[in-house]
C-alpha cells in the first residue's frame, strides 16, 4: 500500500513539471486558421476531431444504499374460527400445519335434520309458486274475459231444461197431492163403512134377539142377518186397510218440498251460469281474485324466507376458512359436542407477509421514504432476490445500536415463487435518496 502511494506522488510531481515547462521546441500550436475560415474554406482541425470522438460520460448516480437485517412477519393476528350454532362435530378436515384456501370446509356439524328442513322448505316454495301461478292465471282469465258463444248457448239450454224440470216437478207435485187427497177421502169413506158395518153387526148379534132363534119363523132370518153383517164388517175393515195402504203409497210418492227445492236450485244455478256467460266477471269477483293473488304472493315470500333461514342454518353447520393461510392449532376432535363460540381451529394469515428491519439507524431515516424500492435476500434462498418497497417507517424506536436509536422499516413484497414463512430472516438493500 505504501509503495503505491509513493508512486502516485512521484507521478503527480512529474506531471506538474511538464505543464510548467510548456510545449517542446518545434511543436506546432493546436490553433485554428481564422483567415481561412473567413475566406469560406473550412478546415478540419485535429482538435475538432479529438473533441468529436470523446464519448459522453455516464451520469453519476445519486443517493445511497442502506443495508439492514430483518425478518418476515405476518402482520395480521391469528384468526380463531368457531361455529355460530350448537351441535355434534361430524367431520374435521384439517390438521395443524395444513395450508387452507379461502372457502375450504374446515369442519361440519351433524346436519341430517337441517338438510331435511331445507328439502321441506324447497317443497313448500315450489307449492307456493304453483299456487301463485294458478291464482294469477285465474285473475288473468277474468281480466281478459270475452263471451263464448258456445258457452252461452249451453247455458241457455241448461236454463230451459231447469225451467221444464221445475214445471214438471210442480205438476207432479199437484198430481201427487190430488192422489193423496183422494186416498184420504177413501180412508174416511172406509172408516164410515166400518162404522156402519159394526153397527149392523152389533144389531144382528144383540143378545136381546136370541129369543128369535126359538121362533121357527124368525130363526133362519136372524142367522142369515148375523152372517151377512159379520161378512160385511170384515169387508169394511179390509176396505179401510186398502184405503190406508193407498194413502201410504201416495204419500211415499210425493216429496214436494225436496223436489221443488232441488228444481228451484237447479234453475237458479243455470240462470247464474247464463249470466256469467253473457255478462262476464263482476267487480267483486275480480277483487277477490286480486286478493287471492296477493295472498299467494305473500305465502311465496314467507316460504322463500323459511327456505333462506333453513339454508342459513345448514350453512352454519359448515365451518369454512374465510382466508387462505396455515392452520396453527386444532382444538377439538371428531364427535365432540360443541357450543356456539367454541374454538375449533386457528389460522395464520400468510397472504400479506411483510419484511421488518431490526437495525436501521436513525441517522439513515432522513434518506428513506415510503415507496422507496428495495431488494430482500433471505437466508433460506441466499442466491435469489425479492423485489420490495417501503410500506411504512415505524414511529417508535425498538432500541439502540451504539449511540443511535434504531427504527423498524416495514417493506411489502409480492412473490409467489418461494415458500416464504413468518420468522424467516434475511437482509434488505434499500435505495435511499
Phi, psi and omega per residue, in radians:
X1 nan -0.734 -3.141
X2 -1.144 -0.677 3.130
X3 -1.091 -0.719 -3.140
X4 -1.134 -0.656 -3.141
X5 -1.157 -0.767 3.140
X6 -1.111 -0.725 3.140
X7 -1.111 -0.684 3.129
X8 -1.146 -0.694 3.139
X9 -1.151 -0.757 3.123
X10 -1.075 -0.713 -3.136
X11 -1.114 -0.661 -3.139
X12 -1.197 -0.709 3.107
X13 -1.099 -0.725 3.141
X14 -1.115 -0.720 -3.122
X15 -1.153 -0.677 3.111
X16 -1.126 -0.705 -3.138
X17 -1.119 -0.680 3.138
X18 -1.147 -0.659 -3.130
X19 -1.175 -0.722 -3.123
X20 -1.217 -0.557 -3.106
X21 -1.267 -0.325 3.137
X22 1.383 -3.115 -3.102
X23 -1.244 2.682 3.133
X24 -1.234 2.755 3.136
X25 -1.023 2.499 3.095
X26 1.463 -0.101 -3.133
X27 -1.426 2.457 3.141
X28 -1.547 2.463 3.089
X29 -1.240 2.468 3.120
X30 -1.518 1.252 -3.134
X31 -2.038 2.890 -3.131
X32 -1.703 2.507 3.067
X33 -1.396 1.678 -3.081
X34 -1.145 -0.691 -3.140
X35 -1.067 -0.693 -3.139
X36 -1.128 -0.644 3.115
X37 -1.156 -0.666 -3.127
X38 -1.207 -0.458 3.124
X39 -1.354 0.032 3.088
X40 1.635 -0.069 3.128
X41 -1.689 2.293 -3.112
X42 -1.816 2.211 3.101
X43 -1.929 2.528 3.108
X44 -1.591 2.118 -3.116
X45 -1.560 2.476 3.049
X46 -0.999 -0.520 3.141
X47 -1.194 -0.680 3.105
X48 -1.098 -0.745 3.129
X49 -1.062 -0.662 -3.136
X50 -1.153 -0.733 -3.120
X51 -1.178 -0.684 -3.110
X52 -1.153 -0.534 -3.075
X53 -1.505 -0.065 -3.093
X54 -1.342 2.134 -3.124
X55 -1.212 2.587 3.086
X56 -1.268 2.259 -3.113
X57 -1.179 2.556 3.102
X58 -1.190 2.535 3.132
X59 -1.129 2.549 -3.116
X60 -1.466 2.168 3.129
X61 -1.205 2.503 3.108
X62 -1.934 2.950 -3.141
X63 1.573 3.082 -3.096
X64 -2.277 2.811 3.038
X65 -1.896 2.170 -3.117
X66 -1.864 2.227 -3.119
X67 -1.892 2.320 -3.117
X68 -2.549 2.697 3.057
X69 -1.581 2.814 3.123
X70 -3.078 -2.942 -3.099
X71 -2.642 2.846 3.129
X72 -1.425 2.375 -3.095
X73 -2.281 2.423 2.958
X74 -1.622 1.866 -3.000
X75 -1.213 -0.476 -3.107
X76 -1.485 2.488 -3.126
X77 -1.231 2.915 3.063
X78 -1.011 2.419 -3.132
X79 -1.746 2.101 3.132
X80 -1.639 2.290 -3.116
X81 -1.987 2.388 3.125
X82 -2.585 2.735 3.051
X83 -1.318 2.709 3.078
X84 -1.746 0.117 3.133
X85 -2.456 2.950 3.135
X86 -1.621 2.753 3.084
X87 2.842 3.105 3.103
X88 -1.657 2.286 -3.127
X89 -1.204 2.033 -3.081
X90 -1.575 -0.832 -3.134
X91 -2.375 2.582 3.031
X92 -2.297 1.997 -2.909
X93 -1.728 0.026 -3.058
X94 -2.311 2.800 3.002
X95 -2.210 2.844 3.098
X96 -1.045 2.327 -3.122
X97 1.684 -0.196 3.130
X98 -1.243 2.522 3.018
X99 -1.574 2.341 3.124
X100 -2.198 2.692 3.077
X101 -1.920 2.762 3.118
X102 -1.027 2.261 -3.132
X103 1.701 -0.209 3.098
X104 -1.127 2.472 3.112
X105 -1.403 2.046 -3.124
X106 -1.438 -0.817 -3.083
X107 -2.739 2.800 3.096
X108 -2.375 2.620 3.034
X109 -1.704 2.838 3.046
X110 -1.002 2.143 -2.967
X111 -2.312 0.368 -3.115
X112 -1.050 -0.844 -3.132
X113 -1.124 -0.630 3.140
X114 -1.176 -0.671 3.100
X115 -1.149 -0.695 3.086
X116 -1.097 -0.697 3.120
X117 -1.096 -0.673 3.108
X118 -1.139 -0.768 3.139
X119 -1.102 -0.733 3.107
X120 -1.114 -0.705 3.133
X121 -1.151 -0.671 3.095
X122 -1.134 -0.698 3.093
X123 -1.087 -0.722 3.128
X124 -1.129 -0.666 3.090
X125 -1.094 -0.761 3.126
X126 -1.077 -0.740 3.119
X127 -1.137 -0.696 3.123
X128 -1.153 -0.680 3.088
X129 -1.101 -0.702 3.125
X130 -1.154 -0.723 3.120
X131 -1.115 -0.719 3.117
X132 -1.120 -0.725 3.135
X133 -1.093 -0.743 3.139
X134 -1.153 -0.740 3.120
X135 -1.114 -0.709 3.130
X136 -1.158 -0.656 3.112
X137 -1.131 -0.733 3.119
X138 -1.102 -0.743 3.116
X139 -1.118 -0.750 3.127
X140 -1.071 -0.677 3.113
X141 -1.085 -0.694 3.127
X142 -1.194 -0.726 -3.085
X143 -1.246 -0.468 -3.106
X144 -1.883 0.405 -3.046
X145 -1.135 2.448 3.016
X146 -2.452 2.544 -3.113
X147 -1.051 2.459 3.082
X148 -1.926 1.984 -3.066
X149 -1.029 -0.703 3.139
X150 -1.096 -0.767 3.140
X151 -1.129 -0.647 3.121
X152 -1.124 -0.824 3.131
X153 -1.044 -0.770 3.139
X154 -1.116 -0.715 3.130
X155 -1.137 -0.702 3.099
X156 -1.102 -0.689 3.103
X157 -1.131 -0.684 3.118
X158 -1.142 -0.662 3.107
X159 -1.130 -0.784 3.133
X160 -1.072 -0.725 3.130
X161 -1.150 -0.687 3.136
X162 -1.173 -0.689 3.102
X163 -1.114 -0.772 3.110
X164 -1.080 -0.693 3.140
X165 -1.147 -0.686 3.117
X166 -1.145 -0.754 3.113
X167 -1.057 -0.788 -3.132
X168 -1.101 -0.696 3.138
X169 -1.142 -0.755 3.114
X170 -1.105 -0.689 3.122
X171 -1.136 -0.776 3.124
X172 -1.110 -0.637 3.117
X173 -1.125 -0.654 3.112
X174 -1.161 -0.765 3.122
X175 -1.092 -0.804 -3.125
X176 -1.096 -0.651 3.125
X177 -1.166 -0.660 3.104
X178 -1.142 -0.743 3.113
X179 -1.101 -0.676 -3.134
X180 -1.174 -0.668 3.113
X181 -1.143 -0.748 3.116
X182 -1.095 -0.708 3.120
X183 -1.124 -0.647 3.130
X184 -1.163 -0.683 3.084
X185 -1.092 -0.752 3.136
X186 -1.079 -0.634 3.111
X187 -1.123 -0.785 -3.130
X188 -1.100 -0.711 3.105
X189 -1.126 -0.732 3.142
X190 -1.131 -0.636 3.102
X191 -1.133 -0.726 3.103
X192 -1.150 -0.633 3.090
X193 -1.090 -0.706 3.110
X194 -1.135 -0.724 -3.131
X195 -1.088 -0.800 3.136
X196 -1.110 -0.749 3.136
X197 -1.127 -0.629 3.125
X198 -1.163 -0.708 3.130
X199 -1.113 -0.767 3.130
X200 -1.099 -0.694 3.127
X201 -1.116 -0.791 -3.127
X202 -1.121 -0.642 3.128
X203 -1.170 -0.747 -3.110
X204 -1.214 -0.518 -3.084
X205 -1.809 0.337 3.099
X206 -1.134 2.184 -3.119
X207 -1.034 -0.403 -3.135
X208 -1.191 -0.189 -3.135
X209 -1.775 0.071 -3.111
X210 -1.082 -0.415 3.116
X211 -1.054 -0.420 -3.109
X212 -1.203 -0.324 3.113
X213 -1.228 -0.373 3.133
X214 -1.525 -0.122 3.121
X215 -1.669 2.075 -3.068
X216 -1.066 -0.494 -3.104
X217 -1.409 -0.472 -3.060
X218 -1.819 -0.222 -3.089
X219 -1.063 -0.936 -3.097
X220 -1.059 -0.676 -3.136
X221 -1.123 -0.749 -3.129
X222 -1.178 -0.743 3.134
X223 -1.098 -0.730 3.110
X224 -1.115 -0.692 3.135
X225 -1.121 -0.775 -3.131
X226 -1.113 -0.716 3.111
X227 -1.124 -0.752 -3.111
X228 -1.135 -0.731 -3.122
X229 -1.209 -0.601 3.101
X230 -1.153 -0.750 3.141
X231 -1.163 -0.689 3.137
X232 -1.136 -0.658 3.106
X233 -1.127 -0.716 3.126
X234 -1.092 -0.789 -3.106
X235 -1.145 -0.643 3.129
X236 -1.133 -0.745 3.112
X237 -1.133 -0.677 3.107
X238 -1.133 -0.686 3.105
X239 -1.109 -0.649 3.093
X240 -1.144 -0.726 3.101
X241 -1.068 -0.718 3.127
X242 -1.109 -0.724 3.137
X243 -1.090 -0.738 3.089
X244 -1.099 -0.740 3.129
X245 -1.076 -0.763 3.121
X246 -1.106 -0.680 3.115
X247 -1.107 -0.756 3.134
X248 -1.104 -0.683 3.116
X249 -1.103 -0.791 3.133
X250 -1.114 -0.686 3.140
X251 -1.181 -0.646 -3.141
X252 -1.244 -0.411 -3.126
X253 -1.504 -0.007 -3.087
X254 -2.178 2.261 3.011
X255 -2.460 1.212 -2.952
X256 -0.983 -0.852 -3.049
X257 -1.096 -0.849 -3.122
X258 -1.132 -0.813 -3.103
X259 -1.117 -0.765 3.132
X260 -1.154 -0.697 3.136
X261 -1.096 -0.787 3.127
X262 -1.096 -0.734 -3.137
X263 -1.149 -0.684 3.113
X264 -1.161 -0.729 3.098
X265 -1.076 -0.751 3.129
X266 -1.068 -0.706 3.130
X267 -1.164 -0.752 3.121
X268 -1.086 -0.740 3.131
X269 -1.095 -0.752 3.137
X270 -1.143 -0.679 3.108
X271 -1.141 -0.688 3.098
X272 -1.131 -0.715 3.111
X273 -1.100 -0.696 3.102
X274 -1.145 -0.684 3.120
X275 -1.137 -0.740 3.105
X276 -1.106 -0.663 -3.100
X277 -1.240 -0.436 -3.077
X278 -1.811 -0.560 -3.067
X279 -1.802 -0.288 3.125
X280 1.398 -3.073 -3.073
X281 -1.217 2.630 3.087
X282 -1.563 2.937 3.109
X283 -1.088 -0.660 3.134
X284 -1.143 -0.658 3.109
X285 -1.160 -0.703 3.102
X286 -1.145 -0.737 3.117
X287 -1.084 -0.718 3.114
X288 -1.125 -0.688 3.119
X289 -1.169 -0.694 3.099
X290 -1.120 -0.716 3.091
X291 -1.097 -0.674 3.123
X292 -1.138 -0.663 3.088
X293 -1.124 -0.760 3.126
X294 -1.084 -0.752 3.116
X295 -1.121 -0.682 3.116
X296 -1.161 -0.659 3.105
X297 -1.146 -0.737 3.106
X298 -1.105 -0.724 3.113
X299 -1.104 -0.666 3.105
X300 -1.133 -0.771 3.132
X301 -1.083 -0.702 3.121
X302 -1.144 -0.715 3.122
X303 -1.199 -0.619 3.079
X304 -1.149 -0.679 3.082
X305 -1.115 -0.731 3.100
X306 -1.087 -0.679 3.103
X307 -1.136 -0.759 3.133
X308 -1.077 -0.721 3.112
X309 -1.132 -0.700 3.119
X310 -1.153 -0.719 3.115
X311 -1.158 -0.675 3.099
X312 -1.114 -0.711 3.114
X313 -1.111 -0.701 3.097
X314 -1.171 -0.679 3.107
X315 -1.140 -0.624 3.117
X316 -1.152 -0.322 3.106
X317 -1.397 -0.059 3.050
X318 -1.990 2.276 3.090
X319 -1.796 2.006 -3.095
X320 -1.962 2.709 3.124
X321 -1.352 2.124 3.118
X322 -1.331 -0.331 -3.112
X323 -2.423 2.923 2.982
X324 -1.503 2.561 -3.138
X325 3.030 -2.807 -3.121
X326 -2.047 2.332 3.091
X327 -1.272 2.042 -3.139
X328 -1.505 -0.836 -3.112
X329 -2.400 2.619 2.985
X330 -2.136 2.122 -2.921
X331 -1.923 0.099 3.135
X332 -2.448 2.997 3.071
X333 -2.244 2.825 3.135
X334 -1.025 2.530 3.114
X335 1.533 -0.109 -3.105
X336 -1.281 2.439 2.978
X337 -1.433 2.043 -3.081
X338 -2.013 2.627 3.084
X339 -1.838 2.859 3.076
X340 -1.030 2.252 3.142
X341 1.648 -0.148 3.101
X342 -1.162 2.251 -3.109
X343 -1.132 2.210 3.129
X344 -1.790 -1.008 3.119
X345 -2.522 2.867 2.955
X346 -2.123 2.500 -3.090
X347 -2.170 2.353 3.062
X348 -1.637 2.177 -3.136
X349 -1.373 1.970 -3.139
X350 -1.939 0.348 -3.085
X351 -1.437 -0.573 -3.048
X352 -2.182 1.087 3.140
X353 -1.216 2.666 3.132
X354 -2.274 2.781 3.040
X355 -1.914 2.114 -3.127
X356 -1.916 2.177 3.087
X357 -1.360 2.808 -3.114
X358 -2.131 -0.158 -3.014
X359 -2.546 0.681 3.042
X360 -1.441 2.087 -3.077
X361 -1.264 2.653 3.077
X362 -1.093 -0.393 3.127
X363 -1.160 -0.411 -3.091
X364 -1.707 -0.128 -3.051
X365 -1.102 -0.603 -3.118
X366 -1.130 -0.315 -3.134
X367 -1.706 0.050 -3.115
X368 -2.025 2.609 3.074
X369 -2.686 2.782 3.136
X370 -1.041 2.403 -3.135
X371 1.696 -0.214 3.098
X372 -1.072 2.452 -3.129
X373 -1.453 2.752 -3.097
X374 -2.717 2.946 3.101
X375 -2.278 2.210 -3.130
X376 -1.830 2.385 3.028
X377 -2.188 2.061 -3.123
X378 -1.639 2.627 3.116
X379 -1.135 -0.492 3.123
X380 -1.190 -0.560 -3.133
X381 -2.229 1.269 -3.003
X382 -1.187 -0.357 -3.090
X383 -1.739 0.139 -3.122
X384 -2.186 2.571 3.130
X385 -2.074 2.623 -3.111
X386 -2.156 2.174 -3.138
X387 -1.265 2.389 -3.119
X388 -2.534 3.023 3.025
X389 -2.596 2.726 -3.091
X390 -1.220 2.151 3.091
X391 -1.519 -0.782 3.076
X392 -2.869 2.889 3.113
X393 -2.039 2.243 -3.085
X394 -1.050 2.523 3.129
X395 -1.517 -0.360 -3.050
X396 -1.981 2.263 3.095
X397 -1.138 2.548 3.119
X398 -1.795 0.051 -3.141
X399 2.641 -2.826 3.133
X400 -2.349 2.675 2.974
X401 -2.233 1.943 -3.014
X402 1.210 -2.180 3.141
X403 -1.808 0.200 -3.088
X404 -2.073 2.436 3.066
X405 -1.326 2.613 3.087
X406 -2.007 2.546 -3.105
X407 -2.195 2.566 3.079
X408 -1.340 2.423 3.010
X409 -2.027 2.163 -3.062
X410 -1.781 2.184 -3.114
X411 -2.071 2.458 3.061
X412 -1.783 2.666 3.119
X413 -2.681 2.756 3.072
X414 -2.323 2.021 -3.134
X415 -2.708 2.050 -3.136
X416 -1.766 0.102 -3.062
X417 -1.509 -0.225 -3.043
X418 -2.224 2.687 3.052
X419 -1.547 1.548 -3.067
X420 -1.705 2.275 -3.068
X421 -2.199 2.620 3.090
X422 -1.016 2.440 3.141
X423 1.749 -0.321 3.096
X424 -1.080 2.504 -3.104
X425 -1.954 2.808 3.124
X426 -3.128 -2.789 -3.074
X427 -2.347 2.584 3.138
X428 -2.188 2.466 3.041
X429 -1.979 2.033 -3.072
X430 -1.884 2.248 3.118
X431 -1.531 1.778 -3.126
X432 -1.580 3.060 -3.131
X433 -1.438 nan nan
